[in-house]
Amino acid sequence: MRVFVTGTAGFIGFHMARRLLAEGHDVTGVDGMTDYYDVGLKRARRDILMAHEAYNDHELMLEDADGLGTAAESARPDAIVHLAAQAGVRYSLENPRAYVDSNLVGTFNLMEAARRLGVGQFLLASTSSVYGADEPVPFVETVPADHPLTLYAASKKACEAMTHSYSHLWNIPTTVARFFTVYGPWGRPDMALGKFVEAILADRPIDLFNRGDMQRDFTYVDDLVEGLVRLMAAVPEQGRPVDALDSLSPVAPWRVVNIGRGRPVPLMDFVAAIERALGRTAKLNLLPMQPGDSPTTFASADLLHALTGYRPATPVDVGVAAYCAWYKSYYGQG
């Protein structure tokens, strides 16, 4: 299969591209290499992918409609996996325009390419943040999710709606995957795990918002990729829901699926797992809740299981230990 993947120098895009290459697929990757975080880490990921003969790389921004269209046309993909985005809940408070440019304009440009090429499937990365202030938990895909708390979440919900319209108008089978707090080796340094490990190794305090009274449905990156790969084989068909839980649209071959472990972990337990992995005790800086944060994320993985027979299951202790081992090796602190 020929797969066009955006965000391949990013955390999740890198892991997804590497998995597809290992399974023998031809992968064309796109990444803008922005300096939102360390570009050296992005280049290190890309260098690993470039070692594969079946990998073809393009360095360009999603906002570059002509460049993106040319890259997609040369790849002639059977499927598009759209993982590139301006990420970061808190950064959306500082630089909201970046989310409009990258997430909205960039996704539109990619949808136009998909329409012209008539791709067999479109997978869009979304986020648990779209659930915002919705209750109750666990979050299920059939709730409206109409109360996002940040522009990041709003931009991803808008992308979901945009892909639905294109799926309906142009019969593009589309799966929207909502990710829940993904972590693991090669993770972004601006994410909580990266910040915590860096601070603890430097004997600096770590910032815990809401005084540490939060829960997150931490999902190990290999589990997430497994879910994505399996969803590629579960192509939506209009009028053929898998069961009553299905979020399948009544007017398009389009559905949304959570990918999460379904077991929220208290933030203090997550910190304890890091302490065990590093053999060090964290110094805590307890702070009030930040604007845009949710106290709990909690995925229902029932639809993912119904479609693919799979549920993410890697325990936090195992995943955190793997990240810490990678971190010390990559940054020479082993």
C-alpha positions in Angstrom: 0.0 0.0 0.0 1.1 3.6 -0.7 0.5 5.8 2.3 0.9 9.6 2.6 1.6 10.6 6.2 1.8 14.1 7.4 3.9 15.1 10.5 6.5 12.3 10.0 9.2 14.2 11.8 6.8 14.6 14.8 6.4 12.3 17.7 3.4 10.2 16.6 3.9 10.6 12.8 7.4 9.2 13.2 6.2 6.1 15.0 3.4 5.6 12.5 5.6 5.9 9.5 8.2 3.6 11.0 5.5 1.0 11.7 4.1 1.2 8.1 7.6 0.9 6.7 8.3 -2.2 8.8 5.2 -3.8 7.4 6.4 -3.2 3.9 4.3 -0.2 2.8 5.6 2.7 0.7 5.5 5.8 2.8 5.6 9.4 1.6 6.2 11.8 4.5 5.6 15.5 4.9 6.7 17.8 7.8 7.3 21.5 8.1 10.1 21.2 10.7 8.8 24.2 12.6 10.7 25.4 15.7 7.8 25.0 18.2 10.3 22.6 19.9 13.8 21.3 19.2 14.2 20.9 15.5 17.2 18.6 16.2 14.9 16.0 17.7 12.7 16.2 14.6 15.7 15.8 12.3 16.9 12.8 14.3 13.5 11.1 13.8 13.5 11.9 10.1 17.0 10.5 9.7 15.8 7.1 10.9 13.0 7.1 8.4 15.3 8.3 5.6 17.3 5.1 6.0 14.4 3.1 4.5 14.4 2.8 0.7 10.5 2.8 0.7 10.4 6.3 2.4 10.1 9.5 0.4 10.4 12.8 2.3 9.1 16.3 1.7 9.9 19.2 3.9 7.1 21.7 3.5 4.3 23.4 5.4 0.7 22.3 5.1 -0.3 25.9 4.4 1.7 25.5 1.1 -1.2 24.2 -1.0 0.7 23.9 -4.2 3.7 22.1 -2.7 1.4 19.8 -0.6 -0.7 19.0 -3.7 2.4 18.2 -5.8 3.8 15.9 -3.1 0.5 14.1 -2.8 0.1 13.7 -6.5 3.6 12.3 -6.9 2.9 9.8 -4.1 -0.4 8.5 -5.6 -1.5 7.3 -2.2 -4.0 4.6 -1.4 -4.5 6.2 2.0 -3.7 9.5 3.7 -2.9 9.6 7.4 -3.0 13.2 8.6 -1.0 13.5 11.9 0.6 16.9 11.4 -0.9 19.8 13.5 0.0 22.6 15.7 -0.2 20.8 19.0 -0.2 22.0 22.6 -3.2 23.0 24.7 -1.3 25.8 26.6 0.5 27.1 23.6 -2.9 27.9 22.0 -3.3 30.6 24.6 0.0 32.2 23.5 -0.2 31.9 19.7 -3.7 31.1 18.6 -3.1 32.1 15.0 -0.7 29.1 14.5 -3.7 26.8 15.1 -5.8 28.4 12.4 -3.0 28.4 9.9 -1.7 24.8 10.5 -4.8 23.0 11.6 -7.6 24.6 9.6 -5.9 25.8 6.5 -3.5 22.9 6.4 -6.2 20.3 6.8 -8.3 22.0 4.1 -5.3 21.8 1.7 -4.9 18.1 2.4 -8.6 17.4 1.9 -8.5 19.1 -1.5 -5.6 16.9 -2.5 -7.5 13.8 -1.2 -10.6 14.9 -3.3 -8.5 15.4 -6.5 -6.8 12.1 -6.1 -9.8 10.0 -5.0 -8.0 8.4 -2.1 -9.4 5.2 -0.7 -9.2 6.3 2.9 -8.5 9.4 5.0 -7.4 9.1 8.7 -7.4 12.3 10.7 -5.7 12.7 14.1 -7.9 14.5 16.6 -7.7 14.8 20.4 -9.5 14.0 23.6 -9.4 17.8 24.2 -12.5 18.1 21.9 -14.6 16.7 24.8 -13.8 19.8 26.8 -16.3 20.3 29.6 -18.5 17.4 28.5 -19.7 14.9 31.1 -20.1 12.1 32.1 -17.0 10.0 31.7 -15.8 7.8 30.1 -16.0 9.9 26.9 -17.9 8.1 24.1 -17.7 9.1 20.5 -21.5 9.6 20.1 -21.6 12.6 22.5 -21.8 16.0 20.7 -18.5 17.3 22.2 -19.6 20.9 21.5 -17.8 22.6 24.5 -14.1 22.8 23.7 -12.1 24.8 26.3 -9.2 26.0 24.1 -8.6 27.1 20.5 -6.5 24.0 20.0 -9.5 21.8 20.8 -11.8 24.0 18.8 -9.5 23.8 15.8 -9.4 20.0 15.9 -13.2 19.8 16.3 -13.5 22.0 13.3 -11.2 19.7 11.3 -13.4 16.8 12.2 -16.4 18.7 10.8 -14.5 19.7 7.7 -13.6 16.1 6.9 -17.2 15.0 7.4 -18.4 17.4 4.7 -15.7 16.2 2.3 -16.5 12.6 3.1 -20.2 13.3 2.3 -19.7 15.3 -0.8 -16.9 13.3 -2.4 -17.5 9.8 -0.9 -14.1 9.7 0.9 -14.0 7.0 3.6 -12.8 8.9 6.7 -11.8 7.8 10.2 -11.2 10.5 12.9 -9.1 9.1 15.7 -9.2 11.0 19.0 -6.0 10.5 20.9 -5.7 10.4 24.7 -2.5 11.7 26.3 0.0 9.8 24.1 3.5 9.3 25.6 6.6 7.2 24.9 10.1 7.2 23.5 10.9 10.1 21.1 8.1 12.1 22.8 7.9 15.9 22.5 9.9 17.8 25.2 7.1 20.2 25.8 4.8 17.4 27.0 4.4 16.7 30.7 6.6 13.6 30.7 9.5 15.3 29.0 9.3 18.3 31.2 9.1 16.2 34.4 12.0 13.9 33.5 14.2 16.8 32.5 13.5 18.7 35.7 13.9 15.7 38.0 17.3 14.8 36.5 18.3 18.4 36.9 17.1 18.4 40.5 14.5 21.2 39.7 10.9 21.2 40.9 8.2 20.1 38.6 5.0 22.1 38.1 1.8 20.3 39.0 -1.4 22.2 38.1 -4.6 21.9 40.1 -2.1 21.0 42.9 -1.7 17.6 41.2 -5.4 16.7 41.5 -5.9 15.6 37.9 -6.2 12.3 36.0 -5.1 11.5 32.5 -5.9 8.5 30.3 -2.2 7.9 29.4 -1.8 6.0 26.1 1.5 4.4 25.2 2.6 5.4 21.6 3.0 1.8 20.4 -0.6 1.1 21.5 -1.8 4.2 19.7 0.0 3.2 16.5 -1.4 -0.4 16.8 -4.9 1.2 17.0 -4.3 3.4 13.9 -2.9 0.5 11.8 -6.0 -1.6 12.7 -8.3 1.2 11.9 -6.8 1.4 8.4 -8.3 -2.0 7.8 -11.7 -1.0 9.2 -12.7 1.3 6.4 -16.0 3.1 7.1 -19.0 2.1 4.9 -22.1 4.4 5.0 -25.1 2.5 6.2 -23.1 -0.3 7.8 -22.5 0.5 11.5 -20.7 -2.1 13.5 -23.1 -1.9 16.4 -25.3 0.6 18.4 -22.1 2.2 19.8 -20.9 3.2 16.3 -20.3 6.9 15.5 -20.7 6.2 11.8 -22.4 9.1 10.0 -25.8 8.5 8.6 -24.9 10.5 5.4 -21.2 9.7 4.9 -18.6 6.9 5.2 -17.2 8.7 8.2 -16.7 7.9 11.9 -14.8 9.0 14.9 -13.0 6.6 17.2 -11.3 7.1 20.5 -7.8 5.6 21.0 -7.1 5.5 24.7 -6.3 2.9 27.4 -9.6 3.6 29.2 -7.9 3.7 32.6 -7.3 7.2 33.9 -4.2 7.5 36.1 -3.9 10.1 38.9 -1.2 12.6 38.1 0.6 11.9 41.3 0.7 8.2 40.4 2.2 9.1 37.1 4.9 11.2 38.9 5.6 8.2 41.1 6.1 6.0 38.1 8.7 8.5 36.8 10.4 8.5 40.2 10.7 4.7 40.2 12.1 4.7 36.6 14.7 7.4 37.4 15.5 6.3 40.9 15.0 9.9 42.1 12.5 11.8 44.1 10.7 14.7 42.5 10.4 18.2 44.0 6.8 19.4 43.6 5.6 22.9 42.8 1.9 22.8 43.4 0.0 25.4 41.3 -3.7 26.3 40.6 -5.5 24.9 37.6 -4.5 26.5 34.3 -7.2 28.0 31.9 -8.2 25.4 29.3 -7.2 22.3 31.4 -9.6 19.5 32.2 -9.4 17.7 35.5 -10.0 14.3 33.9 -9.7 12.5 30.5 -11.2 9.1 30.2 -11.7 7.2 27.0 -14.2 4.6 26.2 -12.3 2.1 24.0 -15.4 0.1 23.3 -15.9 1.2 19.7 -12.2 0.7 18.9 -12.5 -2.8 20.2 -15.7 -3.5 18.3 -14.1 -2.4 15.1 -10.6 -3.9 15.5 -10.7 -6.4 18.4 -8.0 -4.3 20.1 -7.7 -2.2 23.3 -4.6 -0.3 24.4 -3.1 -2.0 27.4 0.5 -1.0 28.2 0.8 -0.2 31.9 2.0 3.3 32.8 5.0 1.9 34.7 6.2 0.0 31.6 5.7 2.9 29.2 7.3 5.5 31.5 10.3 3.2 32.0 10.7 2.9 28.3 10.6 6.7 27.9 13.1 7.3 30.6 15.5 4.7 29.1 15.2 6.4 25.7 15.6 9.9 27.2 18.8 9.1 29.1 20.2 7.4 26.0 19.3 10.1 23.5 20.5 13.0 25.7 23.6 11.1 27.0 22.5 10.9 30.6 22.6 7.2 31.0 
